[in-house]
């Protein structure tokens, strides 16, 4: 009986906990006017915009500009925080590809993104996989390692 309860509890945790920590969808009407105005000014060509609350007081717009799939985060006052653009692995700078291959031997790149910040910094973020291990890693444009996080499936 205890084993059945433990299995049921583990299943409930696996099903419901991810929903508590992930971004929440937000209707456009609930997004502050300052956020929508800043977004429209910065991305006038954006199409198929969908909003989420990334974390408290941080709004993320997922959208497309032409063929590019992008997202941009703004605080509740409309201040731009960052933009992410999905890119092809072949579009990574050579320095980033070399540094990644040297540091993470045997890993496959599953996704690549270019992150841009208000201070002009560009960072490349990749989701990489080796067996069952999935990591999210970041490098600057010169190939300098910045960060690693373990991704949960």
Secondary structure, DSSP 8 states (H G I E B T S, - for coil): -HHHHHHHHHHHHHHHHHHHHS-EEE-GGGS-HHHHHHHHHH-TT-EEEEEEEEETTEEEEEEEETTEEEEEEEETT--EEEEEEEE-GGGS-HHHHHHHHHHSTT-EEEEEEEEEETTS-EEEEEEEEETTEEEEEEEETT--EEEEEE---
